[in-house]
Amino acid sequence: MHALKLSISAVLIATPALARDPILNLPIDCTLGEDCFILQYTDADPGPGAADYTCGPMAYDGHRGTDFALYTFDAMEAGVDVLAPAPGVVRGVRDGMPDTGFDDTPPEILEGKDCGNGVLIDHGGGWETQMCHMKQGSVAVTNGQRVGMGTVLGQVGYSGRTQYPHVHVSIRQDGRVVDPFNTDEITACGEDDGDEDDLWAASPAYTGGGLISVGVGTEVPEYEDVKRGGVGGKQFSAEAPALVAWGFAYGGQQADVMEIAILRPDGSELVRSRALIAKKQVLYFRAAGKRLPEAGWPDGVYAVEVTLERGGEVLDRIETEVWVGR
């Protein structure tokens, strides 16, 4: 993409970087790129479309915050803490909404409560942060309580208007949404313009999409099982009815390609499939495989490679191995 400086009159009015107070730490107890990732950024497009602060695809129209997501529902159930990103006073809490997400929560329960379970912190000077979609029963602070940076507020959940476990963090000054990655509203198309105009103590690196997980099984898994995690295996019988590999990914953009390859123990190709992503997708998965040959599967280690490509370049790749034999 062209390194073009584009001034955007954002639909969300931001505050100049010179007034950046507070300075924020990550609002989630995890390591980005290892057990969590940024699923969506604040929408920087002033029109009906959507774009993140690099002009990339990692936002949807009108999105008013940053989403820090877990890799699986199993991780959510195990428990991941939501942390106060800066010192302040708790000015609002909600708990008790079910962790059933948008699709399975009755509309009357969701009405006016898109945020689900959450915490609002007042940092002074008109600044506040709001954390949403927290786990039912996990909120650990009370209204009026003073919290320090890193205080545990609760845990990541699946409450409110959401379709994946994450904590949505909205930053506001005097009621106006501020993109913590881009306070000056100057978008560097196709690149991360560093930390000169953000609110982070240590700015998280920009990622324009990637692989969440890969797996291997004997059939195409159900999408809900892939999202939950823990499906697939590492060892299969020589008489397994099929060998199927899949990739689960986020931030899909039109014309992205997911390539899935399975290599036999001798290095020859069993499967090589290239799936074109037809439209922008926040989350998606693809699968490819082969049925059991008449002679059975050759014994040995099978290599699996799942690669995401964008514009002819590798965006992400995960490699794994499985054992097949008697």
RATA-V287864 format. One record per helix or strand of 3 or more residues. SS is the DSSP state (H for helix, E for strand). FROM is the first residue (numbers start at 0). LEN is the number of residues. Records with the same first field share a line. If there is no record, write none. Layout:
SS->FROM-LEN + FROM-LEN
//
This chain:
E->3-4 + 35-5 + 65-5 + 80-3 + 87-7 + 116-8 + 126-8 + 151-6 + 165-8 + 185-4 + 209-8 + 234-3 + 241-11 + 256-7 + 268-8 + 280-11 + 299-11 + 312-13
H->16-3 + 72-6 + 100-4 + 106-4 + 222-6
//
